[in-house]
Amino acid sequence: MDLHLTDEQVELLVAELDRIIADDRYFLSPRIQALRGIRALLKPYPAQPATTPAPRIYAPPTGGRYHRRR
């Protein structure tokens, strides 16, 4: 089935689907999963940039908490 919708109609439909998905109490229900699939077909979600982990800092211990008393 091929829907011939104008850009304006697609925007209205996507906005309504977003509202329904956001306001639903059971966001993992099969109904909401199906609506998310339909929404993704109409207008895909923007790609998320890949996050890189924070660089690890390798420094010698400061001796703060476990510092030996003399």
C-alpha positions in Angstrom: 0.0 0.0 0.0 1.4 3.3 -1.0 0.1 6.5 0.6 0.4 9.7 -1.4 0.7 12.3 1.4 1.8 15.9 1.1 4.6 17.1 3.2 2.1 19.0 5.4 0.1 15.8 6.0 3.2 13.9 6.9 4.2 16.5 9.4 0.8 16.5 11.0 0.7 12.7 11.2 4.3 12.5 12.6 3.4 15.2 15.2 0.3 13.2 16.3 2.2 10.0 16.5 4.9 11.7 18.6 2.2 13.0 20.9 0.6 9.6 21.3 3.9 7.9 21.9 5.1 10.5 24.4 1.8 10.6 26.4 1.3 6.8 26.6 1.7 5.3 30.1 3.0 1.9 28.8 5.8 3.0 26.5 7.0 -0.7 25.9 3.6 -2.0 24.9 3.2 -3.7 21.5 0.8 -0.9 20.4 3.4 1.8 21.0 6.2 -0.3 19.4 4.0 -0.6 16.3 3.3 3.2 16.3 7.1 3.8 16.6 7.7 1.6 13.6 5.1 3.5 11.6 6.6 6.8 12.7 10.1 5.6 11.6 8.7 4.8 8.2 7.2 8.3 7.8 10.1 10.3 9.0 13.2 8.5 10.4 14.7 9.7 13.6 17.9 11.8 13.2 21.0 9.7 13.5 22.7 9.9 16.9 26.4 10.7 16.8 28.5 7.9 18.2 29.7 8.7 21.7 33.3 8.0 22.6 34.1 7.1 26.2 35.9 9.7 28.2 39.7 9.3 28.1 41.1 7.6 31.2 43.7 9.5 33.2 46.5 7.2 34.4 48.2 9.0 37.3 49.9 7.6 40.4 47.8 7.5 43.5 47.8 10.6 45.6 48.0 8.8 48.9 45.0 10.7 50.2 42.7 8.1 51.8 45.1 5.3 52.4 48.2 7.3 53.2 50.4 5.7 55.9 50.8 7.6 59.1 54.3 8.0 60.4 
